[in-house]
Structure formats: structure tokens, C-alpha cells
Amino acid sequence: MPSAPQTFSKSVRSAADIPLADEIAFATRESFGLHVLVARSKDGVCAVITDTDRQCVRAELVLAFPDHACLEDALALKAELDQVLDFINF
């Protein structure tokens, strides 16, 4: 029996679109074996990254925004993360 392919997805705005002084806040949550990361700058959501591995979503965020401070803030991004998960889990 073939194994299921690993699920990976990345959608980010260009790092050049976000001023270097801006911090990137992010939150992650696991849903049905998929880790979802939502990141936001002061101008709005700048990344939605999914993977089956929690460390990979964080690593992808850092790769996407290498010159920005990326700080976890689950409380501040609760609404955005809930919306993304509602969309994925419809």
C-alpha cells in the first residue's frame, strides 16, 4: 500500500513588502495531523504555512522573512488562525 504524500503548503507575501523594522507575529495550531502557521505584520496576514511537521512551519517562516524578528503570539493571532482553520476544515 503506498503511503500518503506529505502535505506541505506555503503562501507568503514577499519579505521586501514588509519594512525591516516590522516584527512578524505568528501562531501555530495542529488540526487533524496538519500544523498550520499564520503570520502577521502590522499591515495584515503575510504568511499561511502548513506542514505535517511543526518545526518545518516555523523554519519556513524564518526562511521567508530572514531579516525580520518572528515572535510567537498565539493570543494576538487567535482570530486569524481560527479563520484559516475554519476554511481548511470546512
C-alpha positions in Angstrom: 0.0 0.0 0.0 1.5 3.4 -1.0 2.0 5.9 1.8 0.1 9.2 1.7 2.2 12.1 0.3 3.4 14.6 2.9 1.2 17.7 2.9 3.1 20.9 2.6 1.9 24.3 1.5 3.3 27.8 1.7 1.7 31.1 0.9 3.7 34.2 1.8 4.0 37.9 0.8 7.4 39.0 -0.3 9.7 39.9 2.6 10.6 43.0 0.6 6.9 44.2 1.0 7.4 44.4 4.8 9.6 47.1 6.4 12.6 45.6 8.2 11.6 47.4 11.4 8.3 45.5 11.5 8.1 42.4 13.6 6.3 39.3 12.3 3.9 37.8 14.9 2.9 34.2 14.4 0.8 31.4 15.8 0.6 27.7 15.1 -2.0 25.0 15.8 -2.4 21.4 14.9 -5.5 20.2 13.2 -6.1 16.6 12.0 -2.3 16.0 11.9 -1.6 19.2 10.0 0.3 22.0 11.6 -0.9 25.4 10.4 1.1 28.6 11.0 -0.4 32.1 10.4 1.9 35.1 10.5 1.0 38.8 10.6 2.9 42.0 10.2 1.4 45.4 11.2 -0.2 45.6 7.7 -2.0 42.2 8.0 -1.5 38.5 7.4 1.7 37.9 5.5 2.0 34.1 5.6 0.0 30.9 5.9 2.2 27.8 6.1 1.1 24.2 6.6 3.0 21.0 7.0 2.8 17.7 8.9 5.8 18.8 11.0 5.6 21.6 13.5 9.3 22.6 13.3 9.0 22.8 9.5 6.4 25.5 9.5 8.5 27.6 11.8 11.6 27.0 9.7 9.7 28.1 6.6 8.6 31.3 8.2 12.2 32.2 9.1 13.3 31.4 5.6 10.6 33.6 4.1 11.4 36.5 6.4 15.1 36.1 7.3 15.7 39.7 8.2 12.6 40.1 10.4 12.1 39.3 14.1 9.5 36.5 14.2 7.7 36.3 17.5 5.2 33.7 18.6 2.0 35.4 19.9 -0.9 32.9 19.9 -3.3 35.3 21.7 -2.8 38.1 19.2 -3.4 35.8 16.2 -6.2 33.7 17.6 -8.9 35.2 15.3 -6.8 34.9 12.1 -5.7 31.3 13.0 -9.4 30.4 13.7 -10.4 31.7 10.3 -7.7 29.8 8.5 -8.6 26.6 10.3 -12.3 27.1 9.7 -11.5 27.4 6.0 -9.3 24.4 5.9 -11.6 22.2 7.9 -14.9 23.4 6.3 
